[in-house]
Amino acid sequence: MTTFRKTQESTYIETRKLLEESEYSKDPEWVRTLRDDATNRFSKLGFPIERRGNEAWKYTNVSRISKVPFKPSPVPLSTKNINLDYLGADENTKHKLVFIDGRYVEHLSSVKNLPESILVTNLENAMVSSSTLLKQHLTKYAQDENDFFTALNTAFIHEGCFVHIPDHTYLEDPIFLLFLNTGHDNDTASHPRILITTGIGSEATLIESSGSDSNARYFVNSVSEIILGENSTLKHYRVQQHSEEAYEITSTNVVLDKNASFSSVNVDLGGGLVRHNLNVLMKSEGASCTLNGLYMTTRSQHVDNQVIIDHAKGYTTANELYKGVLDGKSRTVFHGSIIVREGARKVDATQSDKNLLLSNNAEADTKPAFWIYCDDVKCAHGASCGQIDKDALFYMRSRGISEHEARGFLIRGFVSEIINSIEHKPYWNFINDLVGKTLDEWLQNRSLS
């Protein structure tokens, strides 16, 4: 470990010590113990910047994060003129928790019109009001023994949210988790922690939206733990529109009980360097998941998606489809692993990653993988990279359609499969418009260059 890296990790340790004496001072002792243990782990692990022999970080260099002395985000001086429309929420959004620069803002949030049986609150309050549930689940599924960033998040565990859907509860309207970065202070860091639990036979939709309308440099290090009870259903939609100067490392850890169903749509549009780890454990028979993703990158953006589905039990089903659209000198990484454990019979799993390259300078690294320790299964995987079909483009132009419009039609057709997997119509409208706007900006810049 270099002296510089030691200095950076010492800075995080010193920052946490100061927070323990101020903002964290009223947290329960059991939470402070979690932070102490995690601090010891991340200080021993060190930043994963040595990529030789480190397959998990082979294609993504996080040394840039290690070189910036990030500091905790300050308390927002004012929340006037905060526009949540940018994150897909409006005056009709019934259930939402709002975080500005990583900090919970109560007066912008709205949880009072939820059914009394449903618990949606910021994590700091839950540490006291729901300590029994938190002790049962918090940090139990996001493994940080070998993960520096998860350990770092746990070392700063304080801000974030807790959502609990009780047994046999159906929530019609989605719960929004909104994370807005204002950019009022440069080089700030936030470490949101999200815990979601669903009871037997429950059903809900969760929408997680983060981003910034500034060009600020900041670091978001987020960890989510999602535990689905028997026969429960959760739809999880996630989009990030971070500044292209921003860094985001996220880890989403999902555990499915018997006959539980989890579906997710992950959309990456912003960020300078983005890494998202999605780990799904099929804990019991009958569990199923559908994981869809879309990443659109341009200029020098770098987006890395690591998806691992672990079939610990048989009679489980997984369908996974990610698509990327790359322009400029951007680079994307996709690594998907499907693990079928010994004795996990009748697993049905498919995995696919498809990339559309709009520039000769863009690069997509894709690595699908299966680890199968049982014979009686049905599994398939594939990956592809290519450019816009010249014959299709010529055909459309020969019918009087401009090259700008023709390219737009073809790219929209390519990404529509992912967008159309969003079942909540208002949010489908938001993502569809957002992707269309992003694409129009790209094509307009291309036509002017």
TORRO-930730 format. One record per residue: x, y, z negated of N, C-alpha, C in turn. Coordinates in steps of 0.02 Angstrom, whole numbers, plus 50000, padded with zeros to 5 digits. Atoms other than C-alpha are relative to their C-alpha. Example, Ala and Ser with C-alpha at 12.3 -4.5 7.8 and 13.67 -1.06 7.14 Angstrom:
2
500454994150000506154977549610500455006050000;499584994150003506844994749643499615005549963;
% end
This chain:
449
500424994050000500005000050000500445006250000;499594994049997500715016950049499845004649943;500114995050053500935031149926499405004250015;500574995849982499655041150025499344996649982;500615003650016498325027750008499894999849925;500075000050072498665026549822499735006749976;500234993350020498425045349810499265000950014;500704999449983496755044549900499564996049953;500405004050044496105030449792500015002949929;499974996650065496715039549636499545006049998;500464994349997495715054549693499284997849988;500675002650012494125044049699499924998049926;500045002050070494515037049527499935006049954;500034994050041494805054349454499325003550008;500664997049988493215060949535499464996449961;500505003950037492195046849461500055001249925;499914998750071492935050049290499685006649980;500304993550014492385068249298499244999650002;500735000749995490635063249352499724996249940;500235003650059490505050949206499925004749941;500034995350055490785065649091499485005550011;500494994749985489485076649178499354997050025;500635002349971488125070649297499804993049979;500155007050016488265052249251499944998749925;499935001150073488355054849063499384997149967;500625002550031486525050449029499794993250027;500175006649972486525034349130500104994649947;499945005450049486295018049032500704996850001;499345002950006487835008948972500124994450050;499915005649954487514993949084500175002450070;499844997149935487595005149237500735002550000;499314997550005489215013049178500504994150003;499585006049995489924995449159500074997750072;499985001849929489454991649340500505004550036;499554995349967490385007249394500734998749981;499315001450022491925003149290500294993950036;499775006149967492054985549362500135001250074;499924998749929491814991649540500605004550014;499414995749992493145005049517500644995950000;499425004550002494394991649470500074996150065;499975004049938493924981749625500235004250059;499814996249941494044995749753500725002549995;499314997750007495695001849680500494994450017;499575005749983496424984249701499964998350074;500095001849930495694981449874500355004950047;499724994949957496244997949952499625000650066;500324998949935495645005250117500204994550049;499845005349951495524991750253500305002850064;499704996949941496705001050369500534995650032;499545004949970497894986450396499594995050039;500465004149960496994978350542500324993650027;499685006149976498284965350589499804994249955;500245005850038497544948750535499355001149963;500634998450034495984957550469499455000250054;500485000649945494644951350589499405004649991;500594995950013493244961250505500095007250024;499874993149981494084977850548500485000550060;499525000349945495064972750702499895005650051;500164995349947494164984750820499805007049974;500214993650029493754998950700500525002549951;499464997150040495085010150626499705005349953;500294995450049494515018650465500535004249966;499464996050031496175027050428499815007449997;500214993050000495365043650472499615001749936;500384998850062494205041850322500485000449941;499545000150056495665037950208500435006349995;499574994149999496555053950258499655006549979;500374993950018495185066250208499844999949926;500164999750072495025071750025499275001849988;500724998750008493135070150019499835001349927;500234998250068492275077849868499264998849995;500725001150008490535074949794499605005850030;500434994849973489135084449879499745004449944;500254995550053488615099849780499244999749997;500734999350006486855102549715499775005350050;500224995049951485905111449856499815006649967;500174993450028485815130049819499295001950014;500694998449980484175131549912499764994750048;500305004749953482985119950002499495003550045;500454996249956482075133850094500204998550073;499905000949928481875131650282500284993150017;499805006949985482245112950270499484997150047;500455002749948481505104950426500074992450002;499985007350001481105086550401499754997050065;500215002649934480355085150576500594996850036;499395002649968482135082050633500114992749983;499915006950022482095065650536499394995750012;500595003949983480395060150599499435000449951;500544999050048479315066150455499675006850013;500364993749992477995079850459499505000849943;500494998650053476545086750357499524994149989;500455005850006475585070550388500344994049968;499645005550032476925059550309499794999349928;500305000850066476105052450154500524998149946;499555002650051477515043250066500725001250021;499304998649981479295049850067500415001949939;499494997750047480845051849962500515003850042;499574995649962481965066050019500665001149963;499344998950027483835067549991500365005250043;499624994849965484825083150037500734999449979;499295001250014486695080250051500104994649948;499955005850044486435063849960499655000649934;500324998850066485465071449814499245000150007;500735000449999483655067749775499695006949987;500364993650007482485082749796499274998449987;500665002250021480885079749700499445004050033;500574996049975479835094349763499894999250075;500105001549929480105089249945499744992950010;500225006949996479655071249907499254999549984;500715001050011477905064049898499864992649987;500145006950018477515048049803499384999449955;500575000150046476015052849697499384996850029;500615002949970474735046849824500084992650016;499925007249994475405029149820499544996349951;500365004050049474375015349738500424999249936;499645000250063474825014249554500454993949992;499615006250008475484996549570500675000350036;499384999549961476845001949693500475005049968;499504995750031478435009349624500495002650053;499524996849955479425021749730500305005949962;499694994850041480675032449636500745000650017;499274999349991482435039249640500364995449951;499655005250038483735027449570500175002449930;499824997550066484255038649426499434999149950;500585001150044482495038149353499884992649987;500145007250007482325019549386500484996649952;499525003050047483885015949283499724999849929;500304999750067482845020549130499314996950001;500705002150000481025017549179499904992950024;500085006849973481295000949271500644996049990;499355003050011482894994549193499994992450005;500045007349997482284976449181500054997550071;499975001949930481974975049368500685001650031;499354998149972483574984349410500554995349977;499495004650025484634973249299499964993250035;500115006449968483874958049385500294999950071;499845000149928484304963649562500595004450020;499504995249977485504978449572500704997150000;499315002449987487244973549640500044992450004;499985007349998486734955049647500084997250071;500015002649931486674953749837500505003450046;499484996549962487904966649905500674998149970;499385002650028489524957349877500585004850013;499454995249991491014968749847500684997349978;499365002850020492384956649796500545001350053;499534999049945493184958849968499815005950045;500254994549959492304974450030500145006649964;499804993850031493134990949988499435005049996;500514994849998491685002050041499404998449956;500545001950045490354992249948500225001149927;499754998850068491434992749791500035007449985;499974992750009491685011449817499305002749987;500694997850011489805013849830499774998349929;500215002050067489505004049670500355004149946;499634995950048490845014149581499675006849990;500354993650004489785029749617499244999149998;500715001449999488085021649594499625004649953;500384995250040486885035049535499415002750042;500524997449956485935043149680499754994450046;500305005049955484755033049789499284998949982;500715001250013483065024949775499864992849983;500255006650017482105010049708499284999550023;500685001349976480565003149795499804993049980;500255006650020479544988849720499274999450023;500675001649977478024981749810499764993849963;500205005850041477074970249688499674994450042;500325005749967476284953449728499335002050032;500644999449965474854953049853499795007350011;500144992949988474984971549896500155001750073;499924997949930474734978650070500025007650002;499924992749994475374996150105499935001850074;500144998449930474645003150265500495005150029;499564994849975475695018850282500734998649980;499305001450015477595017650290500285004549945;499614996050048478785023650155500615002650037;499434996849967480045036150223500555001449950;499414998050038481795037750152500405004650046;499734994849957482495053950223500645002849971;499344997750023484335058650208500245005350049;499794994349959484755075950276500665002849975;499364996950017486535082450278500025007050030;500064993049977486545101450288500645002750029;499374997449976488385104150320500205006649968;499834993850035488425118850197500714999749972;499315001050024490035111550126500334994650043;499635005049962491325102450231500334994949955;499615005350033492195086250182499684997849934;500365002650058490855080450061499854992650011;500165007149997490455062350020499384998649959;500585002450037488845054049966499984992450004;500005007350005488565036049911499304997549981;500685002150016486695032149920499954992449988;500125007150015486125015649843499244998850005;500715001449988484465008149900499854992949977;500225006650023483574993649814499264999350016;500695001349980481974986349889499824992949979;500245006650017480994971749815499264999450019;500705001149983479374964349879499764993749966;500295005650036478224952749784499674994950047;500315005549962477324936849839499425002750042;500564998249957476184939649988499905007350014;500064992849988476534958250003500205001850071;499834997749933476724968450162500105007650000;499854992950000477524985450192500465001750059;499554997449949478474996250317500445005349968;499514995350028480055005750270500365003450058;499654996249948480795019550379500565004049968;499404996850027482555025450341500305004450055;499774995349949483105041050435500525004749970;499474995650025484735050650413500315003850057;499684996149947485635064250506500155007149977;499814993150013486195082250519499895004050063;500074995549942485805097050630500595005050002;499404995950000487535104350595500584996150032;499405003449974489285100250659500504998549945;499555000850057489995097450486500324993149998;499685006450013491215083850438499814997849930;500195002850065490575072850296500034992450005;499935007350005490615054750238499404997349962;500565003550032489095043950200500194992749993;499835007050015489435027250116499404996949964;500645002250026487755018650093499964992449994;500105007250010487275001550025499264998849983;500705001950013485544993550029499964992649982;500155006950018484914977749945499244999150007;500715001149985483244971050008499834992749984;500185006750022482434955949924499274998850014;500685001449980480874948550002499744993949964;500315005550036479724937749897499654995250047;500335005349962478824922149954499405002650040;500564998149956477624924950102499925007550009;500064992849992478004943550105500285002150068;499794997449935478304954350260500255007149992;499734993250001479394969650279500265001850069;499744997249938479674980050435500465005949981;499504995150019481244990650421500265003550062;499764996149943481605004550546500525005049975;499454995750023483235014150534500305003850059;499694996049948483935028550637500505004949968;499534995050023485475039450615500175004850057;499834994649953485805056150701500545004549968;499494996250034487375061450611500395004650047;499534995849964488555075150664500544995650032;499475003949968489875068950786500675000949965;499414999450042491155074550657499944995749937;500145003650062490375063350524500234992850003;499835007050008490875046250459499444996749961;500515003750037489585033350405500194992749997;499915007150011489875016250330499394997649961;500595002550036488305006750282500014992449997;500075007250009487944989350218499294998549978;500695002050016486194981950220499994992549989;499985007050020485974965450129499294997749985;500705002350003484334955850149499984992749978;500095006850023483774940150057499264998150009;500685002149985482224930550116499824993649963;500265005950035481234918550008499564996050047;500395004749960480064904950070499475003650041;500494997249952479034910050224499995007650002;499964992749996479594928150207500205002050071;499864997649932479724938550366500295007149997;499664993549999480934952950398500135001950073;499854997649933481014963350556500325006949994;499664993650004482184977950587500145002650070;499794996649939482544990650723500505005349978;499484995350020484184999950702500215004150061;499844995649944484525015150813500585004649980;499414995750012486245023650818500065005050057;499944994749949486315040350909500565004849985;499504995050018487555051050813500614996949967;499425002150037489125050250709500634999950042;499365000549967490955051250753500284993049993;499815006950013491395034650671499474996949956;500575003250034489975023150618500114992549996;499965007350009490015005650547499384997849960;500585002650036488444996050498500054992549994;499995007250015488524978950414499294997949981;500675002750015486864969450417500074992649984;499935006950023486884953350316499324997349979;500655002950015485334942350311500094992849976;499965006750028485204926950200499314996850002;500625003949998483844914350243500034995049942;499915003650063483724908050066499564993749996;500485005550008482214896550085499674998250067;500325002449939481274886550216499425004550021;500554996149973480044895450329500165007350009;499814992949992480974912150323500145001550074;499884998049930481084921850486500215007350002;499804993049991481904937750548500065001650074;499904997349933481914948350705500415006349993;499544994450008483384960250718500145003150068;499894996549938483414973050858500415006349987;499594994050009484644987350884500145003450066;499824995949942485035001451004500545004949979;499494995050013486635011651007500145003750065;499874995749942486925026351124500595004649981;499394996350019488675034051122500275003850060;499704995949948489565047651219500625003449972;499384996650019491155058251214500464995049965;499525004550033492315050051085499694996249941;500345003550055491015041950971500234992749996;499835007050013491395025050893499464997149954;500545003150039489955013950833500114992549998;499845007150013490214996650758499424996849962;500535003750034488794984550716500244992849987;499815006850021489194968650619499374996849971;500635003150021487694957050601500134992649984;499905006950021487774940750503499344997249973;500605003450023486294928950482500214993249974;499785006250034486574914750359499384995749986;500565004750009485344900150374500214995049946;499825004550055485594892450203499534994149996;500505005350000484014882050226499734998950071;500275001849935483194873250372499315002950011;500674997649980481574877350463499965007649995;499984992750000482094895450477500135002550071;499994997449931482004906650631500315007050001;499694993449992483044921450690500045001850074;499934997349933482944932050847500365006749996;499574994150005484274945350875500155002850069;499864996849936484414957851018500255007149988;499714993350004485564973051024500185002350070;499834997149935485794984751171500385006549990;499614993950004487054998651201500035003650066;499904995749942487185013251322500605004449984;499374996650015488945020451331500195004850055;499774995049953489565036251413500655003049973;499394996650021491135047051406500564995249985;499455004350023492615039451315499814996349936;500245003150062491545031551181500164992549998;499855007150010491815014251109499504997149951;500455003550045490635001851030500274993149985;499805006750021490904985750936499374996449977;500545004150026489644971950910500284993149983;499825006850021490014956350810499404997049967;500585003550028488594944350777500184992949982;499875006950022488804928450675499354996949975;500565003850027487464915550648500294993749969;499735005750039487874902650515499434995249985;500485005250017486914886350500500344995149952;499685004150052487334877350339499854992650008;500095007349998487514858650319499324998149971;500665002250022485804850550305499435004750018;500524995149981484874865850374499694997950066;500305002749939483844856050501499465004750027;500544996549964482664863550630500075007649999;499884992849994483464880650632499935001950074;500094997349932482964890850786500285007150001;499674993550003484134905550819500255002050069;499754997249937484494916550969500345006749985;499624993850010485714931050984500235002650068;499794997149936486074943151126500215007249990;499764993150000487064959251150500135002050072;499964997849930486904968951314500225007350001;499724993249997487864984651362499985002850070;500024996449937487624997351500500525005549997;499454995249999489205007251541499875005250054;500114994549953488915024251620500655003350021;499364996949987490755028851622500544994650005;499445004749994492335019851676500465000349939;499584999150059493155026351517499694997349936;500335002750059491885018851397500204992749990;499795006950015492275002451309499524996849950;500435003950045491144989351231500344993549983;499715006250024491904975551126499444995949967;500565004050026490634961751096500234992949985;499765006550022490914945651002499444996149964;500505004350032489444933950972500324993649976;499695006150026489834918650866499484995949962;500415004750038488984903250794500454995649957;499665004750045489544892850646499474994949979;500545004850008488474877250650500264993649968;499795005950037488654863250523499434994949994;500565004749999487054853750566499814998850073;500135001749930486584844750727499295001650023;500704999649980484684845950728499765007350000;500174992949996484554864450778499935002150073;500054997049933484144875350928500285007149996;499664993550006485354889950949500265002150069;499744997349936485864901251094500265007049988;499744993250005486904916851114500285002250067;499734997349938487524928451250500205007349992;499774993050001488374945051286500145002150072;499884997649932488514955951440500185007449998;499834993049989489264972451498499975001450075;500044998449929488894980951663499815007250010;500184993249981488504996851756499315000150031;500654999449967486895003451834500024996550068;500065003649937486344992551979499985004950058;499964995249944486885001952136499444999050050;500555001449953485564993252243499355003149974;500614997150029484174998552123500025007650005;499934992849997484865016252119499905002450072;500084998249929484965016852311499264999650020;500715001049982483185010152327499585005949975;500394994550028482475023552212500165006650034;499824993849966483445037552297499735000150071;500285000349932482845031552467499255001450000;500714998450006481075034452403499895007249977;500074992850013481435052852371500115001949927;499874998650071481915051452186500725002449994;499334997450009483415061952135500434995149961;499555004450036484955053252066499915000849925;500114998750071484665061651898499394996249974;500625003450022482885054951885500074992550006;499935007249990483335037951955500414996849945;499605002650055484705035251827499594999949935;500414999650060483505040851691499494994449997;500505005449998482165028451746500334993249984;499675006450009483395013951752500254999149928;499755000650069484175017751582499414999349952;500595000750044482465020151502499724993050003;500245006949995481945003351571500444995149961;499535004350036483504995551495499885000349925;500064999350073483195002451319499294998949975;500715000250022481285000951318499844993949959;500145006250037481314983051253500135001049925;499854998850070482104989051091499505004949970;500474995050025481015004451071499304997149990;500685002950003479424994551105499924994949944;500065004650058479824982950959499805003749936;500254996050056479354997350842499254999850001;500725001050001477574993350790499615005949972;500344994250028477175009450697499975005450053;500074995749941476485020550835500285007049991;499694993350007476935037850765500764999850001;499275000350000478715032250736500264997850068;499825001849931478775024050907500035006450043;500004993649962478315041150979500625004149985;499414996150021479705049450879500644997350031;499395003049974481065037150931500005000450077;500034999649927480475036751112500185007050025;499844993149981480535055751123500735001649986;499314998650020482205056351032500504996950049;499565003349951483025043651148499955003550067;500084996549937482285052551299500365006750001;499664993650005482955069351241500764999050004;499285001549999484685061851210500234998350070;499825002149932484705053951381499975005850049;500054994249956484115069751469500605004749993;499414995750012485535079651387500624997050034;499435003449968486795066751446499995001150076;500064999749927486155066751625500075007150025;499944993149981486025085651630500745002250000;499294998450004487835087451574500394996750056;499665003549945488355074651704499885003650066;500164996749937487465084051844500345006750006;499684993449999488295100551793500764999450006;499275000849999490055093251784500264998550069;
% end
